Amino acid sequence: MLATTAEVLARPDADERWLTGFERERLQRFRRDGDRDDYLAAHLLVRYCAAAHLGTEPAAIAFGQQCPGCGSTVHGRPYLTDRPGTHLSLSHTHGVIAAAAGPVPVGVDVEYLGRRDSAPATLQHVLAPAEAALVQGHPDPAAAFLRLWVRKEALIKLGRATLDTLGELDLSHLPLDPPAAHRDGDLHYLELTTAAAVFTAAATVPVRLREL
């Protein structure tokens, strides 16, 4: 699902009380109202998404998070505490949010179009040499970099990459201006560019976008 923060929070059934204690604690730490609203909307949207996938009510979703690195349950990868066979992913940025749920690992990322950094130092850290060459030769290098960045973020959430290995992950064989849905080996991508953001969802089965 892809939506704006305003759309989610305007729903009559959007209820902050669905959040767990650790989510509400995190919510209170945000200093900016916009950041707080994005976090709340994303954590509601992932419940709507999981409920639609499972055929249940959002209030019944038993949401949890766990860090694969340190094992903490107050941050990290989202999951359903009572349904280990259902996989979740969520992302939020500057009023735009995305979420996914499915029977196999899935990753989503959405980035605000205003966030564009294609400086050489950034390219070297994040991109493989072939990717950097594609970005530098593209008519809009910043937009090309952002497309690669959201793909890699989605793959991190899918479990196919880490922040430390982004420069080793070479996606230069994928088109920078792809059709909305396309495939790469066992991965299926859904990629969109809206007026405000760039979005990528990656999964090991076909993905289908639903609007909120």
Salt bridges, closest charged atoms under 4 A:
ASP13 OD1 - ARG11 NE 3.08
ASP15 OD2 - ARG17 NH2 2.96
GLU16 OE1 - ARG36 NH2 3.34
GLU23 OE2 - HIS43 ND1 2.56
GLU23 OE1 - ARG47 NH2 2.65
GLU25 OE2 - ARG29 NH2 3.10
ASP35 OD1 - ARG32 NH1 2.76
ASP109 OD1 - LYS157 NZ 3.68
GLU111 OE1 - ARG115 NH1 3.07
GLU131 OE1 - LYS152 NZ 2.67
ASP140 OD2 - ARG116 NH1 3.29
ASP177 OD2 - HIS138 NE2 3.50
ASP184 OD2 - HIS173 NE2 2.94
ASP186 OD2 - ARG160 NH2 2.66
GLU191 OE1 - ARG147 NH1 3.06
GLU191 OE1 - ARG151 NE 2.95
GLU191 OE2 - HIS182 NE2 2.47
